Amino acid sequence: MPHRNVTDYLRQHIRTVPDWPAPGVQFRDITPLLQDPKVFRVLIDAFVQRYMDSALRPDVVAGLDARGFILGSVVAYELGVGFVPIRKKGKLPYTTVQETYELEYGSATVELHADAVKPGDRVLLIDDLIATGGTMMAGKKLLERLGAHVMEGAAIVDLPALGGSARLRASGLRLFTLVEFDGH
């Protein structure tokens, strides 16, 4: 299936929920992509085919809490590489490193086990959606603090109007997304 057809196919299965979680927000719900086994396979295969290329093949996949766990673990399994979770603060049981980032109203902190990656590891950082880019930027900083090289950030959906993808690219992170939506 050519990329344009994959994009259109996936877009048809992303549900837009108006005014959630707040008035004026158009929430892009990716759960329908996961519910249908055929759609889920097309989604995962789009990532796996890209990262099977030896030039883009990671040593490890890091997934951002929580939907990045779903995508990242399956992609890592299909690529035959390890998976590491980047969790919300207080969820990991071992020694961690942490990064705090700003949200629209307040801040949040994510953590990674201190032994999750080794210096020089090539890491694919994956999440479901890029909005303001704060979570992915925090994950990138954590991985780099441990000496890993974040070779690319990947997501199903990009919301370019919120500025996250531009901010991430400006930081030097290459991005791969499958579907863009205008607006919020």
N, C-alpha and C positions, 0 to 999 in steps of 0.2 A: 504494500500500500504506500504510495508516495506521501511525503510529509504533509502536503497541503490537505490531502484526503484524511489523514490521521487527525490533523488539527480540527477539521470540520466535524469529523466523527466524534471526537472527544467533546468538542464544544456543545454538540447536541445533547450530551449526557451530563452536563453541568447544570445544576438547578440554581436559579437566581431566586433568593428569598428577599423580598423588599422589606425595608424598615426593620432589619434585624442585624445586630443586636440593639440598634438605636434608630430612631427616625432619620430617614434620608440615606441610610446605608443600604446598598444592594449587595447582600451577602452571596458569595459564589460558593455554593455547596458542592463539594467533590464526592460526597458519599454515593451518589448514583453511579459514579465510575467504578466503585468497588463492589457494588451489589450484583452487577451482571457479570458473569464469568467471562463472556466474550469481550466485553468492554474493558474489564480489568486486565485481560491478557494483552489487548492492543495497547493499553496504557503502559504496562510494564515493558512490553517488547520495544516500544518507542525509546525508552531509556536504555534498555539492555543493548539494542543494536548500536546505539551511539557509543556506549562505553566498552563494547567488545573490541573496538578499534584499538590496536596496540598503542597508538599515540595518546589516546584518551583514557586508557584503562587505569583505574585507580588501584592502589594497594588496599584501601579500606574505604567503606562508605560510612559517612556519619549522617544520622538522621535527626532532625529537630523535632522536639516534643510538640505535638503527639502524632500528627498525621505523617510527618517525615519518618516515623518509625515504621509505619505500614509500607510505604513506598521503598524506603531505604533498605529494610531487611530483605524484602523480596528481590530487589535489584542486586544486593550483595550476594544473596544465595545464587541467583542466576549467573553472576559473574565469577563465582567461586572465590570471593574475597570476604574478609571479616566485616562486621557491622558494629558501630559504636553509637550509643544513644547520647544525645545532648539533651539533658532533662531540665525541668524547672527546679529551682532551688529546693533542697531538702528531700529529694527523691532518690539520690544515689547513696549507697551504703558505705562506700570506701572513700579514701582520700580524694578530694576533688580540687579542681581549679574552677573559678567562677568569673562571670562577666555580667555586669549590670548595664542595662540599656534603657533608653527613654521610650515611654509609650505616650500616646496622645494625652492621657491623664495619669501621670505618675511614672513608675518605672517597674522593671521586672529583672530577674536574675536567672541566668541559666548556668548549669554546671556540667562538667565532664570529668570522668575519672582521670586522675593524674597519670595513669599508665595506659590510657586508651589508645594512644598512638605513639609511634617512635619518631625521633628526629629523622627528617627526610621522607617520611611516608607521604605518598601522593594520595590526597583525600578528595573524594567527591562528597560535597555537602548538599543534602537534599531536604526539601520541604514541599508542602502541597501548594503554597501560594506566596508570592512576593507582593507585599503591600508597601509599607514604609521601609522595609529592609532591615529593621532593627534586630530581629531575631537572627537572621542569617549573618548579619555583620558581627553580632556577639559570638555566634558559633565559629565564624572565621577567626576571630581574635583568639578564642580559646585554643583552637587547633594550632594556630601559629605560635602561641605561647609555649606549646609543648614541642615545637620544632617541626611540625608537619607543614607540608605545602598543600594548600587548598587549590587544587588544579581547576576546579569549576564548581559553581553553584547551580543547582538544578531545581526546577519546580514545575508543576503542572501549569499553574496559572500565574500570569504577570498582570498586575494592575499598574501600568506605567504612569497614570495620572497622579498616583500617590507618591511618586518620586523614588521609591525604593530601588528599582532596578538601575536607575541612573546613578544613584548614590553608591550602590555596590560596584558598578562598573568603574566609577571614579576612584574607588579604593584599589582598583587593579584586579578585581575578581571577574573572571569570565563567567557568563551566565548562559544557561540553556533552558528555555521554557517552551511549552507546547501550545499554549493558548493565551491570547491577550484579550482583556476586556477593557474598553474605555470607561472612564468614570470610576466611581467608587464601588 
